[in-house]
Structure formats: C-alpha cells, structure tokens
C-alpha cells in the first residue's frame, strides 16, 4: 500500500498509532519537512506498483492528465485505487460555489470518473458517504473475479446496521444533483 500525495502523513500516523498498520507515504513537496521517524516517506525513484493506492484530495488540484495517469500506473493489475475527492453530476456555473477557489482547478463529474475507470481497467467501485471516498477495483482483482464484492458490502452494511457502503459495477454515482 501507499498513500500517494499524503502530505504530512495524517492517514499513516492514524493507522500506525491506533491500528499498528504501516502505510508508506509518497509526498513530492513536503516529505523533507516531516522526517520525524513516524511516517515512512518513499522517494519518487523508489515508487513501485501497489495493491492499494490511496489518494486523498488531490484529483481536484490536477490540471494535467499525465499526473492522473501516473497515480494509476502505480496500481497493480489486480489492485485498488482509493480516491477522496469531490464528484458531482453537474458542475455549478455559479462563481460563488463554495468549492471554487484558487487551489481547486479541476472538477470531476460522475461521467468523467466513469470514463477514467473504464480507460484504466477498473470495473467496480464502492463508495462510503461518511468518508466521501471511492474504492475502485481493477478487473483482475480477486474479489471482482470471484464475485464476492456484493456479499462483502452487504455483510459490512448488515453488521453496521446502516447503508455505510454503496457498491456497483462501474462508478458509484452517489452525488446526483
């Protein structure tokens, strides 16, 4: 696993502190500022391919497709990409929309995410409204191949006694406006 563009390593710190899970972080711009021995930063030349790539709050800052392609290239053929970003059915034309500010320069729709999924070889996704995150599964993922994802999602939702995860073939277009 790797947290791509993980900033100060917040997710890695939480996972290590509370769950004793080691999550390496790649952060091109901040890693030298936070060498405190808690978070393990991966240098760009040492990046590999991973079963799970986390990416939180970066898609809305990317203006070049090649940067998105780079993130996807790190996911193994049977892996998962976990994305936290804002996705809407329609992008408001209102210049006062809360999400428009100088750092947010790319906006994603359900359709654009579905296109990325198809082009990159992902076939299924699940969405958690609480975390506002999607998990995309590559077509060769063992859980896709053996068809256990729907039962897995149903089990978690049953145990939590709420609709915590939404799952479907293709992109989960949860935010329809």
Secondary structure, DSSP 8 states (H G I E B T S, - for coil): -EEET-TTTHHHHHHHHHH----EEE-TTTGGGG-SSSS-B--GGG---EEEEEEES-GGG---HHHHHHHHHTEEEEEEEEEE--EESS----TT-TT-BTTB---EEHHHHHHHHHHHTEEEEEEETTTTEEEEEETT-HHHHTT-HHHHHHHHHHHHTS---EEEES-------
